[in-house]
Amino acid sequence: MAKAVEELQSKRNYFGIIAGKPSMKKTSLAMTARRTLLIDTENGLPRVDPKYRKGFFAQCKTYQEVLDELDPRNPESVFSVIDTVVIDTLGSLFDLAREYVIEQDKKNAQGDGKTLSQKGYGAAAKEILRLCRSIIMRKNLIIIAHTTEGQDDGALRFKIACEGQTKDLIWRFADFGCFAEGRG
């Protein structure tokens, strides 16, 4: 016998990626999820269609600020009252993680102290993956990513704009992904 879909209780959280060129309304789409916390690492909230500005947002300028916002033990965190975390964007989150992993271990930097070493690229990717896993243990997660265009055997291809292996690790771990494109 058929039942209402709303009666289905799921205990599993989802992890999705919405990718596309800038200004394709990716964040507006993500904000249609239930009870959201937007982790805005790129100052993108002003571009979100006002009718989708709901839930909570945090403009994070450091990776530690991201961690603090997502720490359920933090008394100022809204983590306990949300269902979905939206991170905008993967590329800027990686930039914040770069500084963070260098602060954690100077071996993650090259001689200039600012550029990631090969070990540092791996450390940043692992840190972002660790963050994603810790979020989806308790909440849904949507990551917004910009894309870049390229040619592959004459065909136009779009790739997530993020350094190193991070984009590949994230894709393997995601439940779904979509590409946002505007026409006309």
Disulfide bonds with the S-S distance in Angstrom:
none
